Amino acid sequence: MQLGGAAVGPLASTTAVAVPIISTFRSGNRFPVNAEELRNQMQILEQREKSLSEAQAGDKKGIQRLEKELLNCSQEIDYLQDLLSARNADVNYLEERVHSLELKLEGMEVLQEEVFSLREELKRFSSKQFSLIQELDHKEIELEKSALSMEKLEDLFSSIALESQFEVESMKLDMMALEQSLFEAKKIQEETLDENNKMSRSIEELQVALQDAQKTILSLSEENGQLKEKLDTANKTSKIYSQKDEQGNNSTIAENTSTSVVHGPHVGRSVVILDPAADLKSEMEMSQQIQEYECLVKKLKEELREEKLRAKEEAEDLVQEMAELRYQFTSLLEEECKRRACFEHASLQRIADLEAQAGTLLIRPQLRMISKTLPCVRTEDSLVVFRHYRVYGWGSRPGKKIALFWTKAQSLSPQLVK
């Protein structure tokens, strides 16, 4: 109805303005009408008509909006009626439940004495709880100290780990240097072995040459002996023939013919005797060559001995260096094994300490929860909540923590847990 009145109001005002103007037109015979006034009034009427049409359009839009709101309100009313019916059903169920509980409570007057005894036990338990809170404070202080010590130990372990890493890197570098020296030593050993093999081959060749030279020396010495015997015999015969020549010079010319016959073969024999002198020179040259060969053989033997001594010394040095390298490798490996064993032992001990501290840290929040909740447990409703936590778990987290909590509570007051 208000909407209708709002729509009719502007139309009524326009009619109220238009009526006197029309009346003035109708009464034109009585009063003279001015044209300018009529124009002004007509313009005013047009403006008012425009404003009225605009107001009418706005009123229509408002009516549509209000109709939509009315529809939404009707839907909300239906929804609320449905909720109200559901709530009424819940209330009826709760009334029935309350009635049944009231019937049950009528038979629970016998439990008042038990509740009174439980309250007394709760008072005693609150005193024990105060002592437990103090113990918890002490434990928290100890845990803070242990946390600080753990941080210090972690810093110490980190520094030890860095030092061990640096030592391992230095050991790796030492191992690389030792491997390089070992490789060089092996290379030198191989070179010495090659040289020894070459020397042994040259020694064998020299021994063969020495044997050949000794054979030639023996054969030449035998020939020299034979030539000396021949030379002695030739000297003896030459002396005999020279004596005979001196005796023959005093003879006659007749004898010269006979001596000429005799000296014919003597000249041949002297020529024959001169030939062993040339052989003697050749033998002397051969003996000199043999002596030179013997000197060379002696020099070669001495050089061979020196080379053998050098090879033995180098081999002994290489063996000693290899033994030292092996000893260094074994000592380094033993030290590394000892360090790793120490690190493993320290890490295992650290893990055991952390596991023990983790166990204490898991128990601490449950004990704090107990200390927060137990001072409020003084009425029957709170006792019911306490038993609810016993059955269904603390904070919807049943498990080992709740079992630990109840074992601790049972050790403190068995009657309360019952």
C-alpha positions in Angstrom: 0.0 0.0 0.0 2.8 2.4 0.7 4.3 1.6 -2.7 1.0 2.5 -4.3 0.8 5.8 -2.4 4.3 6.7 -3.4 3.4 6.2 -7.0 0.1 8.1 -6.8 1.6 11.2 -5.0 3.4 12.8 -8.0 0.4 12.3 -10.3 -1.8 14.0 -7.8 0.5 17.0 -7.6 0.6 17.3 -11.4 -3.2 17.3 -11.5 -3.3 19.9 -8.7 -1.1 22.2 -10.7 -2.8 21.6 -14.0 -6.4 22.3 -12.7 -5.9 26.0 -11.9 -4.1 26.5 -15.3 -7.1 24.9 -17.2 -9.5 26.9 -15.1 -7.7 30.0 -16.2 -8.1 29.0 -19.8 -11.8 28.3 -19.2 -12.2 31.6 -17.6 -10.6 33.5 -20.4 -13.8 35.3 -21.1 -13.7 36.9 -17.7 -10.0 37.7 -17.2 -7.5 38.6 -19.9 -4.6 35.9 -20.0 -1.0 36.9 -20.7 0.8 34.7 -23.3 4.1 34.8 -21.5 2.6 33.6 -18.3 1.0 30.7 -20.3 4.3 29.8 -21.8 6.1 29.8 -18.5 3.4 27.7 -17.0 3.5 25.3 -19.9 7.3 24.9 -19.5 6.9 24.4 -15.8 4.3 21.7 -16.6 6.6 20.0 -19.0 9.5 20.0 -16.5 7.2 18.6 -13.9 6.0 15.9 -16.2 9.6 14.9 -17.0 10.5 14.8 -13.4 7.3 12.8 -12.6 8.2 10.3 -15.4 11.7 9.9 -14.0 10.3 9.5 -10.5 7.8 6.9 -11.8 10.6 4.9 -13.5 12.7 5.0 -10.3 9.6 3.9 -8.3 9.2 0.9 -10.7 12.8 -0.1 -10.2 12.4 0.1 -6.4 9.2 -1.9 -6.6 11.1 -4.7 -8.6 14.0 -4.6 -6.1 11.6 -4.8 -3.1 9.8 -7.7 -4.8 13.1 -9.6 -5.2 13.9 -8.9 -1.5 10.5 -10.1 -0.5 11.0 -13.4 -2.5 14.4 -13.9 -0.8 12.9 -13.2 2.6 10.1 -15.8 1.9 12.8 -18.4 0.9 14.8 -17.6 4.1 11.7 -17.9 6.2 11.0 -21.4 4.6 14.6 -22.4 5.3 14.4 -21.1 8.9 11.1 -23.0 9.4 12.9 -26.2 8.2 15.7 -25.5 10.6 13.3 -24.8 13.4 11.5 -28.1 12.8 14.9 -29.9 12.9 15.9 -28.0 16.0 12.5 -28.9 17.6 13.2 -32.6 16.7 16.7 -32.3 18.3 15.2 -30.6 21.4 12.6 -33.3 21.7 15.4 -35.9 21.5 17.4 -34.0 24.1 14.4 -33.7 26.4 14.0 -37.4 26.2 17.7 -37.9 26.9 17.6 -35.5 29.8 14.6 -37.2 31.2 16.4 -40.6 31.0 19.5 -39.1 32.6 17.4 -37.6 35.4 15.9 -41.0 35.9 19.4 -42.4 36.1 20.6 -39.6 38.4 17.8 -40.5 40.8 19.6 -43.8 41.4 23.1 -42.3 41.7 22.7 -40.9 45.2 24.8 -43.9 46.4 27.8 -42.5 44.4 28.0 -39.3 46.3 30.2 -40.8 49.0 32.5 -42.1 46.3 32.6 -38.7 44.7 33.5 -37.1 48.1 36.4 -39.6 48.5 37.6 -38.9 45.0 37.6 -35.2 45.7 39.8 -35.8 48.7 42.1 -37.9 46.6 42.1 -35.1 44.0 43.2 -32.7 46.7 46.0 -35.0 47.7 46.9 -35.4 44.0 47.0 -31.6 43.6 49.7 -31.4 46.3 51.6 -34.2 44.5 51.1 -32.3 41.3 52.7 -29.2 42.7 55.8 -31.2 43.5 55.7 -32.7 40.0 55.5 -29.2 38.6 58.6 -28.2 40.5 60.4 -31.3 39.3 59.3 -30.4 35.7 60.8 -26.9 36.2 64.0 -28.4 37.3 63.9 -30.8 34.4 63.3 -28.0 32.0 66.3 -26.1 33.4 68.4 -29.3 33.0 67.1 -29.8 29.4 68.0 -26.2 28.6 71.5 -26.9 29.9 71.6 -30.1 28.0 70.5 -28.3 24.9 73.3 -25.8 25.3 75.8 -28.6 25.8 74.3 -30.3 22.7 74.9 -27.1 20.7 78.5 -26.9 22.0 79.0 -30.6 21.2 77.6 -30.0 17.7 80.0 -27.1 17.2 82.8 -29.3 18.5 81.8 -32.2 16.2 81.5 -29.8 13.2 85.0 -28.5 14.0 86.3 -32.0 14.4 84.7 -33.0 11.2 86.3 -30.1 9.4 89.7 -30.9 10.9 89.3 -34.6 9.9 88.2 -33.5 6.4 91.3 -31.3 6.1 93.5 -34.2 7.5 91.9 -36.6 5.0 92.5 -34.2 2.2 96.2 -33.8 3.3 96.5 -37.5 3.6 95.1 -37.9 0.1 97.6 -35.4 -1.2 100.4 -37.3 0.7 99.1 -40.6 -0.8 99.1 -39.1 -4.2 102.7 -37.8 -3.7 103.7 -41.3 -2.4 102.0 -43.0 -5.3 103.9 -40.6 -7.7 107.2 -41.4 -5.9 106.3 -45.1 -6.0 105.5 -44.8 -9.7 108.9 -43.1 -10.3 110.7 -45.7 -8.2 109.0 -48.5 -10.2 110.0 -46.7 -13.4 113.6 -46.3 -12.1 113.6 -50.0 -11.1 112.4 -51.0 -14.5 115.1 -48.9 -16.1 117.7 -50.4 -13.8 116.4 -53.8 -14.6 116.7 -53.1 -18.3 120.2 -51.8 -17.7 121.1 -54.8 -15.7 119.7 -57.0 -18.5 121.8 -55.1 -21.0 124.9 -55.4 -18.7 124.3 -59.1 -18.2 124.1 -59.5 -22.0 127.3 -57.5 -22.5 128.9 -59.4 -19.7 128.0 -62.7 -21.4 129.3 -61.4 -24.7 132.5 -60.2 -22.9 132.8 -63.6 -21.2 132.5 -65.3 -24.6 135.1 -62.9 -26.0 137.3 -63.6 -23.0 137.0 -67.3 -23.5 137.9 -66.9 -27.2 140.8 -64.6 -26.2 142.0 -67.1 -23.6 141.9 -69.9 -26.2 143.8 -67.7 -28.6 146.3 -66.9 -25.9 146.8 -70.6 -25.1 147.3 -71.4 -28.7 149.7 -68.5 -29.2 151.6 -69.4 -26.0 151.9 -73.0 -27.3 153.1 -71.7 -30.7 155.5 -69.3 -28.9 157.0 -72.2 -26.9 157.5 -74.2 -30.1 159.1 -71.2 -31.8 161.4 -70.7 -28.9 162.5 -74.3 -29.1 163.1 -74.0 -32.8 165.0 -70.7 -32.2 167.2 -72.5 -29.7 168.0 -75.3 -32.0 168.6 -72.8 -34.8 171.0 -70.8 -32.6 172.9 -74.0 -31.7 173.2 -75.1 -35.4 174.3 -71.6 -36.4 177.1 -71.6 -33.7 178.3 -75.0 -35.0 178.3 -73.8 -38.6 180.2 -70.6 -37.7 182.9 -72.6 -35.9 183.2 -74.8 -39.0 183.4 -71.8 -41.2 186.3 -70.3 -39.2 188.2 -73.7 -39.5 187.5 -73.9 -43.2 189.1 -70.4 -43.9 192.7 -71.8 -43.3 192.3 -74.5 -45.9 193.4 -74.4 -49.5 191.8 -73.2 -52.6 191.2 -76.9 -53.5 189.2 -77.2 -50.5 187.3 -74.0 -51.5 185.7 -76.1 -54.2 184.6 -78.6 -51.7 183.6 -75.9 -49.2 181.6 -74.2 -51.9 179.8 -77.5 -52.2 179.4 -77.5 -48.5 178.4 -73.8 -48.1 175.6 -74.2 -50.7 173.3 -75.9 -48.3 174.6 -73.7 -45.4 173.4 -70.6 -47.1 170.1 -72.3 -47.6 170.1 -73.2 -43.9 171.0 -69.6 -42.8 168.1 -68.4 -44.9 166.0 -71.0 -43.2 167.4 -69.7 -39.8 166.5 -66.1 -40.7 162.9 -67.0 -41.2 162.4 -68.0 -37.5 163.6 -64.4 -36.6 160.7 -62.9 -38.5 158.4 -65.4 -36.9 159.8 -64.3 -33.5 158.9 -60.6 -34.3 155.4 -61.7 -35.2 155.3 -63.7 -32.0 156.4 -60.7 -30.0 153.8 -58.6 -31.6 151.2 -61.2 -30.9 152.4 -61.4 -27.3 152.0 -57.6 -27.0 148.5 -57.9 -28.5 147.8 -60.7 -26.0 149.0 -58.5 -23.1 146.8 -55.7 -24.4 143.9 -58.1 -24.6 144.6 -59.3 -21.1 144.7 -55.6 -19.9 141.4 -55.0 -21.6 139.9 -58.1 -20.1 141.0 -57.0 -16.7 139.6 -53.5 -17.2 136.3 -55.0 -18.4 136.2 -57.3 -15.4 136.8 -54.4 -13.1 134.1 -52.3 -14.8 131.8 -55.3 -14.6 132.4 -55.7 -10.9 131.8 -51.9 -10.4 128.6 -52.1 -12.4 127.4 -55.1 -10.4 128.2 -53.3 -7.2 126.3 -50.2 -8.4 123.3 -52.4 -9.5 123.3 -54.1 -6.1 123.5 -50.8 -4.3 120.7 -49.4 -6.4 118.6 -52.5 -6.0 119.1 -52.3 -2.2 118.2 -48.6 -2.2 115.1 -49.4 -4.2 114.1 -52.2 -1.9 114.7 -50.0 1.1 112.6 -47.2 -0.4 109.8 -49.7 -1.2 109.9 -51.0 2.3 109.7 -47.4 3.7 106.8 -46.6 1.3 105.0 -49.8 2.4 105.6 -48.9 6.1 104.3 -45.4 5.5 101.2 -46.8 3.7 100.5 -49.2 6.5 101.0 -46.5 9.1 98.7 -44.1 7.3 96.1 -46.8 6.8 96.2 -47.8 10.5 95.9 -44.1 11.5 92.9 -43.7 9.2 91.3 -46.8 10.6 91.8 -45.6 14.1 90.3 -42.2 13.3 87.3 -43.8 11.6 86.8 -46.0 14.5 86.9 -43.0 16.9 84.4 -41.1 14.7 82.1 -44.1 14.5 82.2 -44.5 18.3 81.6 -40.8 18.9 78.7 -40.8 16.4 77.1 -43.9 18.0 77.4 -42.3 21.4 76.0 -39.1 20.1 73.1 -41.0 18.5 72.4 -42.8 21.8 72.4 -39.4 23.7 70.1 -37.8 21.2 67.7 -40.8 21.4 67.6 -40.5 25.2 67.1 -36.7 25.0 64.4 -37.2 22.3 62.6 -39.6 24.7 62.6 -37.0 27.5 61.4 -34.3 25.1 58.5 -36.5 24.0 57.4 -37.0 27.7 57.7 -33.3 28.6 54.7 -31.9 26.6 52.3 -34.5 28.1 53.5 -33.7 31.6 52.9 -30.0 30.9 49.4 -30.8 29.7 48.8 -32.7 32.9 50.0 -29.8 35.0 47.7 -27.4 33.1 44.5 -29.6 33.3 44.8 -31.2 36.7 44.2 -28.0 38.8 40.8 -27.6 37.1 39.7 -31.2 37.8 37.5 -30.6 40.9 33.9 -31.1 39.9 31.9 -34.0 38.7 31.8 -32.8 35.1 35.6 -32.3 35.0 36.0 -35.9 36.4 33.9 -37.1 33.6 36.1 -35.2 31.1 39.2 -36.7 32.8 37.9 -40.2 32.3 36.9 -39.3 28.8 40.6 -38.4 28.1 41.6 -41.7 29.7 39.4 -43.7 27.4 39.6 -41.7 24.1 43.1 -40.2 24.3 44.5 -36.8 25.0 43.7 -34.2 22.4 42.6 -36.8 19.8 46.1 -38.3 19.8 45.9 -41.8 21.4 49.0 -43.9 21.4 52.2 -44.4 23.3 52.2 -40.9 24.8 48.9 -41.5 26.5 50.0 -44.9 27.7 53.1 -43.3 29.3 50.9 -40.6 30.8 48.6 -43.1 32.4 51.4 -45.3 33.7 52.9 -42.2 35.4 49.5 -41.2 36.8 48.8 -44.7 38.1 52.2 -44.7 39.8 51.2 -41.5 41.6 47.6 -42.3 42.6 46.2 -45.7 41.7 42.8 -45.0 43.1 42.3 -42.0 40.8 43.1 -44.0 37.8 40.6 -46.6 38.8 
